[in-house]
């Protein structure tokens, strides 16, 4: 049995980035860039008006003849005299020999004679060519996260494809004779299976969409068969249940018989002690405890960083903050505790119902409180480590 930090180190050492691939910019939300992007053009590609108003040559004159109109999308570089102006709209081309735009609110016009009532400074309201970015300048660095704004920026530069790290395909294998799929009739001795739905939601929450769920009875042969196919077809395999030491817990045996290298089994923590991590070729495997709160805790602490490495993220762990605990707490277990909690700007409260089988507290918690195995007496108002979940 190993400590939490050891487990995290082993996971980091044995998780690697996915292969790179080309992807359409419009479909790239949440991906990580595998190479830097440089601008193929100046943006804006021409001098633009930043406002609706009138373009003119700045000088001593305050009155001008309005001789034409420039709308967004129009182009005309006809020479405009010093006593002339053009009506112009936001985003429209500013002819080369005009240097300033006055907003329409600071003008009066009658019979195409423009009077500037409040003179702007020279070059006001004109966006210069390349003002936002110049050709060959860096657009996004390698390992940047593609956000909606990044997609918009890339699109306005005419970039349609980028190189990113692929996202892993994840298999969820759920074990247990007592489990019934949600929506079906529940008979005596059975419970609804929720771990797969919960794990799917957690995976989708970090941007993973290629997820497939398999259900298997507590049977060694069937477990071997399902795991064999998953190990061959997926990048990450998450097994829920069947990893403890009961008479019907066959997952570890089935994994080892399928050639999975055991990298660790059991962590000195609560909840989630019986957690298995292994690897076969490039496929990594987490066999998670079947109790729902243990499953979700293990996902946040261990699976989440492995997946972030797969996807190319540099910051792989959930953020950690410190808050003052509202009550005294004793940790006599000798284990690292992950407690469901609720935090605000200054403090954190340990919630009731910490059982690993119960999700009712987890459903309203917004954090996990991490108490180290060697911290026995936690005093009220002592600062503790908090992992926000929102």
Secondary structure, DSSP 8 states (H G I E B T S, - for coil): -B-HHHHHHHHHHH-----EEEEEGGG-TT-BBSS-EE-SS-BSSS-EESSSEEEE--SS--EEEEEEEE-TT--------TTEEEEE-TT-B--TT--EEEEGGGEEEETTEEEESS---TTTTEE-TTSSB-TTSEEE-TT-B--HHHHHHHHHTT--EEEEE----EEEEEE-TTEE-TTS---TT-EE--HHHHHHHHHHHTT---EEEEEE-S-HHHHHHHHHHHHHH-SEEEEES--SSSTT--HHHHHHHTT-EEEEE-BSEES--S-EEEEETTEEEEEE-SSHHHHHHHIIIIIHHHHHHHHT-S--S---EEEEESS-EE--SSSEEEEEEEE-SSEEEE-S---TT--TTTTT--EEEEE-TT--EE-TT-EEEEEE--
